[in-house]
């Protein structure tokens, strides 16, 4: 039963954080920031928020900077919108796994095109 609650809280935080970030950080400044996953501590007191940022290199840098700058504000808004005994302390982590996966697919396509008989 505890595991089910943990997963429900994790998914709720993921959804709420995505909405809060969307409202607080303009796309023109920080690019499109999406919450890929939330790693929640067993005691629910801290959370690693894995985000990806789509945009120009400058928007990506600015988006990461804005997330660090707005962490306390985002935590406060989260605390008002999600009722938990303690609002988790947030740590934002840039997740480039999607970008790396796309690069691997590009390399595989290039290798496939170079194969005789393709």
N, C-alpha and C positions, 0 to 999 in steps of 0.2 A: 504493500500500500504506500509506503514511504517513497519508493521509486517512482510511482505514478505521480505523486504530488510534485516531486522534484522535476520531472519532465514537464508537467503542466506549468510550473512556475518558470522554468527555462524558456519555454515557448512563449509564454505571456510576456516575459521580459524582452525577448527577441522582437516580438511584434510591436510592443510599446516603444522600445528604443528606436526602432525604424521610423515610427511616426514622429517621435519627438525630434529626431535628427532632421527629418524631412522638413519639419516646421521651423526649426531654429537656424539651420545653415542653408543659405541660398545657393542654388545650383551654380549660379554665375561665379560665386566665390569659391566654393568647396567641391565643385563637381557633383556627380551623383554618388551619394554615399549610401551603401546598402549594408545592412547587418546580415552577415552570413551565418553566424552562430553565436551562442552565448555559452561560455564555459562557467558554470556556477559551482562555487565551493559547496561542500557537503553541508556546512552550517548556514548556507544562503547569505553570508555576510559580505562576500566579495564575488565579483564576476569579471571574467575576461570577455570583452566584446570584440569579436572578430568582424572587421569591416573591410569592404573593398570600396575603392574610390575610382570611378570612371570619369575621365576628363583629361584635359591637357596636363602636362607635367607640372605646370604651375598650379593648376587647380588641385592636383593630387597633394602637392606639398602644403598648399593653403588649407585643404580639407583636413589633413592630419593635424596641422597646427590649430585649427579651429576646434577640433575634437578635444585636444588637450586643454585648450583655453576654456571651453564650455563644459568640461567634465562635471564640475560642481553644480552648475545650472541644470544640466541634464539629469543628474542624480536627484536634485530637488524636485524637478518636474515629475520624474519617475516616481518619487515618493508620494506625490500628490495623486497620481493616476493609478498606482498599483498599491493595494493595501497589503503590506507585509509587516511582520513584527519589526524588522530592520530593513531599511533600504540598502541594498548591496553597494559596497564601494566599487566603482567602475574603473576598469583599466582597458583602454582602447588599444587594440592590436591590429595593424594593417595586415590583412590576409591577401596574399598575392597568389594563392593556389589556383584560382580560376585563370589568371593571366599565365601562370606557368603551364597549366593544362592546355591552354590554347596554343602556346608556343610549341609544346610537344606535338600537338596535332599538326601544326604547320610543318614541323621537321619531318614527321612521318609522311605527310603529303608530298614534300619535296623528294624524299627518298623513294617513294612509290613512283613518282613521275620519272625518276632517273633509272628505273628498272627496265631492262629491255623487254619488249613484248607488252608494255603497258599501253 
